[in-house]
Amino acid sequence: MRQVKVLFKNEEAGILTQHDDGSFTFSYNDNWVTDSTKKAISLSLPKTKKEHYSKILFPFFYNMLPEGSNKQIVCKQHRIDKDDSFGLLIITAKEDNIGAINVQKI
C-alpha cells in the first residue's frame, strides 16, 4: 500500500491510497468535508465523507501525469516503471504543477 496527501493550494484536502491489489481510494479529510468554504478538488471526486474507490488511478490524477517523451525521460531519470502511474504521480505532482493540486508522500 502506498499513500500520498493531496494538497489543494498547499492545504491538505485528503488522502489518495494505492492498495496492494492495485485499486485506489481517495478520502477527504473530515475537516475539509465539514468546512463549507472548501470545495471539491474535482467534479469527479465530489466532497463527501464516503471514500471514493476505483480499480484504476482516478482520471483526475492520471491527467496530471506527463505523456510521451516527457514521461519516458522522467521514468528513466527516476527509475520508475512506465506502467507505474502512482509512482509517476508521486514524483511529478509533488511540486511545480499546473493547477492547485500537489501531492506529498506519506
N, C-alpha and C positions, 0 to 999 in steps of 0.2 A: 504494500500500500504506500502510495506517495500522496502528499498533500501540499497545497500552497494556500496562502492567504490571498484573497482577491481584494485589491485596494481600489477604491474609487476616489480619485483626487487625493491620494495618499492617506485615505481613511479606510480602515478595514470594513468591508461590506459583508464578507462571508468566507467560506472555505470550499475549495474545489479539491475533490479527492479522486484519485485513480485507485480502484480496488484491485486486489490480486487477480481477479478473473477478467480484468481489462475494462470493466464497466466504470462509469463515472457518476459522482453525485456532486451537487452544489447545494450548499445550505447558507442562507443568510444568517448573520448574527442576530440574536434576539433584539438587541438594541437598535439595529438597522430596521427591522420589521416594525417595531413599535413607534419609531420616530416618523411622524407624518411628513417631515421635511425631507426625508431621504427617499430617493427614487430607486426604482428597479435599475439594475445595471444594464438590462436588455429587455426588450419586449418579449423575447423568447424565454426569459427567466423572470417571470413576474415575482414581485415581492410577496412572500408567503412564509409561514412557519414550517410548511411542509418541505421536505427535501426533494429537490429535482433529481431525476435519475435518467441516465442514458447509457446505452450499450456502447456508444462511440463518444469521442470528445465532442461536447456541445458545439454546434456550429458557430455560436458567438465567439468561443475561444479559438476554434480552429481557424476562423477567418483572421485572427491576429498573427498567424504564422507566416514566415517568409515562404516564397514559392520559387520554383525554377532554380536558376544558378545561385541565387542568394541562399536558398535552402541548402543546396549542395555545399556551399562554402562554409556555412555555419555548422552543418553536421560534421564536416571534415575537421574543422578547427576545434570543435568541442567533443569530437569522438562520440557523436550521437547517431544511432541508427536512423536512417531516413524515414522509417515507419514509426518511430517513437515520437508521436505528436506531443505527448505530455512533457517529455524531456526537452523537446524543442521549445515548448511554451515556457518552461522554467527558465531556460537560457535567454530567450529573446524578449520575454514580456516583463522582465524584472525592472527594466528602466528604458528610457528613451523610446516609448511607444507613441504611436499616433492615437490620440484619444485620451480618455481619463482613466483607463484601466491599466493597472500593473499587477504583477503577482510577486509574492515573496515566498521562497521555500520555507517550510516549517521544520 
